[in-house]
């Protein structure tokens, strides 16, 4: 392998890792994908590669797609990297390097609602501006069919602009929601929810999506009975709740935009919750998993 090709690969490594990380949501899986791409490149005749950047993107995309499809056979969302910390009102998550490199829970939960092909098309095109023709070669589809996949994924995701780290206003809006849910105050719930709010819950039986303020508010009145601990979930205001035996019941992250809750992402699958590093439940000693 010529040194120049190895050097070129190293120059592409960070971009390739970023692509795989956004597609898969796991830094460990992304590293494995990039390493596999290098192994495939090392076995390739360099003279046959006319566009190394495009070739590597295609290879990383195909390997990532295989990983996504294998997860469908044994579902396991990589929530272990989501940073959950007690919200004491003083944290400055925007300065946290780990948060800057992580895939937020809100995006990760929503991506889990997409099929592998939808997810790859959406991430590569919308987040990395990879042309549909190139994505189509990865998926074995035409550019037109790939564009339709990305469009369908975009309608499902409907993510707002990246929110600022949790500040006082965001915390106050979330607290108002939690208080209204606890008190069964339907009108107050409607006031703090964006009319087009989206609630996505990762449950043991699969993904549940609830759309619209009325539907979310109706569910919130019946589902907010338990006290939880206020946390920051990837920099967003959130709540962790536990069962009576101390095992985690749910992790919820709220996205606030223009003074209202625009997105709620929740994990309620015990297997996936067990993979997350969570704060201790109130009144216990020792780490909670």
For each residue, the residues with C-beta under 8 A, 3 or more apart:
1: 5 6 42 46
2: 5 6 46
3: 6 7
4: 7 8
5: 1 2 8 9 41 46 52
6: 1 2 3 9 10
7: 3 4 10 11
8: 4 5 11 12 52
9: 5 6 12 13 38 41 52 56
10: 6 7 13
11: 7 8
12: 8 9 15 16 52 53 56
13: 9 10 16 17 34
14: 17 18
15: 12 18 19
16: 12 13 19 20 33 34 37 56 57 60
17: 13 14 20 21 27 30 31 34
18: 14 15 21 22 30 128
19: 15 16 22 23 57 60 61 64 123 124 128
20: 16 17 23 24 29 30 33 34 60 63 64
21: 17 18 24 25 26 27 30 101 103
22: 18 19 25 103 123 127 128
23: 19 20 61 64 68 119 120 123 124
24: 20 21 29 30 33 64 67 68 78
25: 21 22 29 77 78 81 103 108 111
26: 21 29 30 78 80 81
27: 17 21 30 31 81 101
28: 31 32 78
29: 20 24 25 26 32 33 67 78
30: 17 18 20 21 24 26 27 33 34
31: 17 27 28 34 35
32: 28 29 35 36
33: 16 20 24 29 30 36 37 60 63 64 67
34: 13 16 17 20 30 31 37 38 60
35: 31 32 38 39
36: 32 33 39 40 63
37: 16 33 34 40 41 56 59 60 63
38: 9 34 35 41 42
39: 35 36 42 43
40: 36 37 43 44 59
41: 5 9 37 38 44 55 56 59
42: 1 38 39
43: 39 40
44: 40 41 48 49
45: 48 49
46: 1 2 5 49
47:
48: 44 45
49: 44 45 46 52 55
50:
51: 54 55
52: 5 8 9 12 49 55 56
53: 12 56 57
54: 51 57 58 134
55: 41 49 51 52 58 59
56: 9 12 16 37 41 52 53 59 60
57: 16 19 53 54 60 61 124 130 134
58: 54 55 61 62 134 137 138
59: 37 40 41 55 56 62 63
60: 16 19 20 33 34 37 56 57 63 64
61: 19 23 57 58 64 65 120 124 130 135 138
62: 58 59 65 66 138
63: 20 33 36 37 59 60 66 67
64: 19 20 23 24 33 60 61 67 68 120
65: 61 62 68 69 116 117 120 138 139
66: 62 63 69 70
67: 24 29 33 63 64 70 71
68: 23 24 64 65 71 72 116 119 120
69: 65 66 72 73 116
70: 66 67 73 74
71: 67 68 74 75 76 77
72: 68 69 75 116
73: 69 70
74: 70 71
75: 71 72
76: 71 271 272 275
77: 25 71 108 109 112 202 267 269 272
78: 24 25 26 28 29 81 108 275
79: 82 105 108 267 272 273 275 276
80: 26 275 276 277
81: 25 26 27 78 102 103
82: 79 102 103 104 105 108 233 234 251 276
83: 93 96 98 99 102 232 233 234 235
84: 231 232 233 234 238 240 251 276 277 278 279
85: 91 231 232 279
86: 229 230 231 232 279
87: 91 166 171 230 231 232 237 238
88: 91
89: 171
90:
91: 85 87 88 166 232
92: 95 96 165
93: 83 96 99 165 166 232 234 235
94: 99 164 165 235
95: 92
96: 83 92 93 99 100 235
97: 100 101
98: 83 101 102
99: 83 93 94 96 102 234 235
100: 96 97
101: 21 27 97 98
102: 81 82 83 98 99 234
103: 21 22 25 81 82 107 108
104: 82 107 108 233 234 235 236 253
105: 79 82 108 109 233 234 236 238 251 253 265 267
106: 109 110 159 234 236 253 255 263 265
107: 103 104 110 111 157 159
108: 25 77 78 79 82 103 104 105 111 112 265
109: 77 105 106 112 113 200 201 202 207 265 266 267
110: 106 107 113 114 156 157 159 198 200 263 265
111: 25 107 108 114 119 122 123 157
112: 77 108 109 202 207
113: 109 110 156 200 207 209
114: 110 111 118 119 122 153 156 157
115: 118 119
116: 65 68 69 72 119 120
117: 65 120 121 139 141 149
118: 114 115 121 122 149 150 152 153 156
119: 23 68 111 114 115 116 122 123 153
120: 23 61 64 65 68 116 117 123 124 135 138 139
121: 117 118 124 125 132 135 139 146 149 150 153
122: 111 114 118 119 125 126 127 149 150 153 154 157
123: 19 22 23 111 119 120 126 127 128
124: 19 23 57 61 120 121 127 128 130 134 135 138
125: 121 122 128 129 130 131 132 135 146 150
126: 122 123 150 154
127: 22 122 123 124
128: 18 19 22 123 124 125
129: 125
130: 57 61 124 125 134 135
131: 125 134 135 143
132: 121 125 135 136 143 144 146 147 150
133: 136 137 143
134: 54 57 58 124 130 131 137 138
135: 61 120 121 124 125 130 131 132 138 139 143 146 150
136: 132 133 139 140 141 142 143 145 146
137: 58 133 134 140
138: 58 61 62 65 120 124 134 135
139: 65 117 120 121 135 136 145 146 149
140: 136 137
141: 117 136 145 146 149
142: 136 145 146
143: 131 132 133 135 136 146 147
144: 132 147 148
145: 136 139 141 142 148 149
146: 121 125 132 135 136 139 141 142 143 149 150
147: 132 143 144 150 151
148: 144 145 151 152
149: 117 118 121 122 139 141 145 146 152 153
150: 118 121 122 125 126 132 135 146 147 153 154
151: 147 148 154 155
152: 118 148 149 155 156
153: 114 118 119 121 122 149 150 156 157
154: 122 126 150 151 157 158
155: 151 152 158
156: 110 113 114 118 152 153
157: 107 110 111 114 122 153 154
158: 154 155 196 198
159: 106 107 110 263
160: 163 255 257 262 263
161: 257
162:
163: 160 170 236 255 256 257
164: 94 167 170
165: 92 93 94 235 236
166: 87 91 93 170 171 232 235 236 237
167: 164 170 171
168: 171 172
169: 172 173 256 259
170: 163 164 166 167 173 174 236 237 254 256
171: 87 89 166 167 168 174 175 230 237
172: 168 169 175 176
173: 169 170 176 177 192 254 256 259 260 261
174: 170 171 177 178 237 238 239 254 256 261
175: 171 172 178 179 230
176: 172 173 179 180 188 191 192
177: 173 174 180 181 189 192 193 220 254 261
178: 174 175 181 182 224 228 239
179: 175 176 182 183 185 188
180: 176 177 183 184 185 186 188 189 192 220
181: 177 178 184 189 220 221 223 224
182: 178 179 224 225
183: 179 180 188
184: 180 181 221
185: 179 180 188 189
186: 180 189 190 217 218 221
187: 190 191
188: 176 179 180 183 185 191 192
189: 177 180 181 185 186 192 193 213 216 217 220 221
190: 186 187 193 213 214 217
191: 176 187 188
192: 173 176 177 180 188 189 260 261
193: 177 189 190 197 213 216 217 260 261
194: 197 213 257 258 260 261 262
195: 212 213
196: 158 211 212 213 262
197: 193 194 211 212 213 216 260 261 262 263 264
198: 110 158 209 210 211 262 263 264
199: 209 210 211 216 219 263 264 266
200: 109 110 113 207 208 209 210 263 264 265 266
201: 109 207 208 209 210 266 267 268
202: 77 109 112 207 266 267 268 269 272
203: 206 207 208 268 269
204: 268 269 270 271
205:
206: 203
207: 109 112 113 200 201 202 203
208: 200 201 203
209: 113 198 199 200 201
210: 198 199 200 201 215 216 219
211: 196 197 198 199 215 216
212: 195 196 197 215 216
213: 189 190 193 194 195 196 197 216 217
214: 190 217 218
215: 210 211 212 218 219
216: 189 193 197 199 210 211 212 213 219 220 264
217: 186 189 190 193 213 214 220 221
218: 186 214 215 221 222
219: 199 210 215 216 222 223
220: 177 180 181 189 216 217 223 224
221: 181 184 186 189 217 218 224
222: 218 219 225
223: 181 219 220
224: 178 181 182 220 221
225: 182 222
226: 241 249
227: 241
228: 178 239 240 241 242 250 252
229: 86 239 240 241 279 281 282
230: 86 87 171 175 237 238 239
231: 84 85 86 87 238 239 240 251 279
232: 83 84 85 86 87 91 93 166 235 236 237 238
233: 82 83 84 104 105 236 237 238 251 252 253
234: 82 83 84 93 99 102 104 105 106 253
235: 83 93 94 96 99 104 165 166 232
236: 104 105 106 163 165 166 170 232 233 253 254 255
237: 87 166 170 171 174 230 232 233 253 254 256
238: 84 87 105 174 230 231 232 233 251 252 253 254
239: 174 178 228 229 230 231 250 251 252
240: 84 228 229 231 248 250 251 252 278 279 281
241: 226 227 228 229 248 249 250 252
242: 228 246 247 248 249 281 288
243: 246 247 248 249
244:
245:
246: 242 243 281 284 288
247: 242 243 270 273
248: 240 241 242 243 251 270 273 274 276 278 281 288 289
249: 226 241 242 243 268 273
250: 228 239 240 241 266 267 268 273
251: 82 84 105 231 233 238 239 240 248 266 267 273 276 278
252: 228 233 238 239 240 241 264 265 266 267
253: 104 105 106 233 234 236 237 238 264 265 266
254: 170 173 174 177 236 237 238 261 263 264
255: 106 160 163 236 261 262 263 264 265
256: 163 169 170 173 174 237 259 260 261 262
257: 160 161 163 194 260 262
258: 194 262
259: 169 173 256
260: 173 192 193 194 197 256 257
261: 173 174 177 192 193 194 197 254 255 256 264
262: 160 194 196 197 198 255 256 257 258
263: 106 110 159 160 197 198 199 200 254 255
264: 197 198 199 200 216 252 253 254 255 261
265: 105 106 108 109 110 200 252 253 255
266: 109 199 200 201 202 250 251 252 253
267: 77 79 105 109 201 202 250 251 252 272 273 276
268: 201 202 203 204 249 250 273
269: 77 202 203 204 272 273
270: 204 247 248 273 274
271: 76 204 274 275
272: 76 77 79 202 267 269 275 276
273: 79 247 248 249 250 251 267 268 269 270 276 278
274: 248 270 271 289
275: 76 78 79 80 271 272
276: 79 80 82 84 248 251 267 272 273 289
277: 80 84 287 289
278: 84 240 248 251 273 288 289
279: 84 85 86 229 231 240 288
280: 284 285 286 287 288
281: 229 240 242 246 248 284 288
282: 229
283:
284: 246 280 281 288
285: 280
286: 280
287: 277 280
288: 242 246 248 278 279 280 281 284
289: 248 274 276 277 278
